[in-house]
Amino acid sequence: MATVTFTPASIPDQTAALKAAVRYGVLGLLALAAVGSIVAALVAGTPGLYGALLGAAVGGGFILFTALGVLFTAKLPAVTAGAVLLGTWLLKMIFAITVLAILKPLDFYDDTALALVIVFSLVIVLGAETYGVLKTKVPYVEPGAAEVADPPGGGNT
């Protein structure tokens, strides 16, 4: 007679959805950078290519840093995680404004390609991250947690 054994599948940790969000976000950003660069290069030449690559870096980086910040602070206390996320949001805003201010007087890139790819990267990366979170199967409760012996009312129901 054959022996039957059961090995349960490993349970994903609480950061599995965040890791999937970052993974899908990066994949979406890479796809957008490739397609956007090709289209912008065909339409506006080399300045379009540079504009599309800069737009993907600025827009996609802006959103991905948020997901990475949430991932890295997932196991911290809520107050600490909130403070870190608020600080990184402020730094992202300063960084984005500084980069765009530095790029404003330069003329090696196409403004239209930059703006369009920034907008598309925000939409596509957020959509890809949302898809990653929704596709991840993570239990809401921790298996094997102690169950309550008596119902809250204290009697039989």
C-alpha positions in Angstrom: 0.0 0.0 0.0 1.4 3.4 -0.9 2.0 6.1 1.7 0.2 9.3 1.0 1.7 12.5 2.4 0.4 16.0 2.3 2.7 19.0 2.1 0.7 22.2 2.3 1.7 25.1 0.0 3.6 27.8 1.6 1.5 30.8 2.7 2.6 34.1 1.2 3.6 36.7 3.7 1.9 40.1 4.1 4.2 41.8 1.6 3.4 39.4 -1.3 0.9 41.8 -2.8 3.3 44.7 -2.6 6.1 42.7 -4.2 3.7 41.7 -7.0 2.7 45.4 -7.4 6.3 46.5 -7.8 7.0 43.6 -10.2 4.1 44.4 -12.5 4.7 48.1 -12.2 8.3 47.7 -13.4 7.2 45.4 -16.2 4.5 47.9 -17.3 7.1 50.8 -17.2 9.6 48.8 -19.3 6.9 48.0 -21.9 5.8 51.7 -21.9 9.4 52.9 -22.2 10.0 50.6 -25.2 6.8 51.4 -27.0 6.8 55.1 -26.1 10.4 55.4 -27.3 9.8 53.8 -30.6 6.7 55.9 -31.3 8.3 59.1 -30.2 11.4 58.4 -32.2 9.3 57.8 -35.3 7.3 60.9 -34.8 9.9 63.4 -33.5 13.2 61.8 -34.1 16.0 61.7 -31.6 14.5 64.4 -29.4 11.3 62.3 -29.2 13.3 59.3 -28.1 15.0 61.3 -25.3 11.7 62.9 -24.3 10.0 59.5 -24.0 12.9 58.0 -22.0 12.9 61.0 -19.6 9.2 60.8 -19.3 9.3 57.1 -18.4 12.0 57.7 -15.8 10.2 60.7 -14.2 6.7 59.4 -14.2 7.4 55.7 -13.6 10.0 56.4 -11.0 7.6 58.7 -9.1 5.0 56.0 -8.8 7.4 53.1 -8.2 9.1 54.9 -5.4 5.8 55.0 -3.6 5.2 51.3 -4.0 8.8 50.6 -2.8 8.3 52.9 0.2 5.2 51.1 1.2 7.0 47.7 0.7 10.0 48.7 2.8 7.9 50.1 5.6 5.3 47.3 5.6 6.6 45.7 8.8 7.2 49.0 10.7 4.7 50.4 13.2 2.0 52.4 11.6 3.1 55.8 12.9 6.7 55.2 11.7 5.6 53.9 8.3 3.3 57.0 7.9 6.1 59.3 8.8 8.5 57.7 6.4 6.0 57.7 3.6 5.1 61.3 4.2 8.8 62.2 4.1 9.5 60.2 1.0 6.4 61.9 -0.7 7.8 65.3 0.1 11.2 64.3 -1.3 9.6 62.9 -4.4 7.8 66.2 -5.0 11.0 68.2 -4.5 12.9 65.8 -6.8 10.2 65.9 -9.6 10.0 69.7 -9.5 13.8 70.0 -9.5 14.2 67.6 -12.5 11.5 69.4 -14.5 13.0 72.8 -13.7 16.5 71.6 -14.8 15.0 70.1 -18.0 12.9 73.2 -18.9 15.6 75.3 -20.5 17.2 72.4 -22.3 16.3 71.6 -25.9 17.7 68.1 -26.5 14.3 66.4 -25.9 10.8 66.8 -27.2 8.4 68.4 -24.7 5.3 66.7 -26.1 6.9 63.2 -25.9 8.0 64.0 -22.3 4.6 65.1 -21.2 2.7 62.3 -22.9 4.9 59.6 -21.6 4.8 61.0 -18.0 1.0 60.9 -18.1 0.9 57.4 -19.7 3.5 56.1 -17.2 1.4 57.3 -14.3 -1.7 55.6 -15.6 0.0 52.4 -16.8 2.2 51.8 -13.8 -0.7 52.5 -11.4 -2.8 50.1 -13.4 -0.1 47.4 -13.4 0.4 47.8 -9.7 -3.3 47.5 -9.0 -3.4 44.4 -11.2 -0.5 42.9 -9.3 -2.2 43.5 -5.9 -5.6 42.1 -7.1 -4.0 39.0 -8.6 -2.1 38.1 -5.4 -3.8 35.5 -3.2 -3.0 36.4 0.4 -5.1 35.1 3.3 -6.9 37.8 5.4 -6.3 35.9 8.6 -3.2 34.0 9.8 -3.8 30.2 9.6 -3.6 28.4 12.9 -4.6 31.4 14.9 -6.2 30.6 18.2 -10.0 30.6 18.0 -12.3 32.1 20.6 -13.6 29.5 22.9 -16.7 31.3 23.9 -18.8 33.6 21.8 -18.8 37.3 22.7 -22.2 37.0 24.4 -20.9 34.4 26.9 -23.6 31.8 26.3 -24.7 29.3 23.8 -26.4 30.6 20.7 
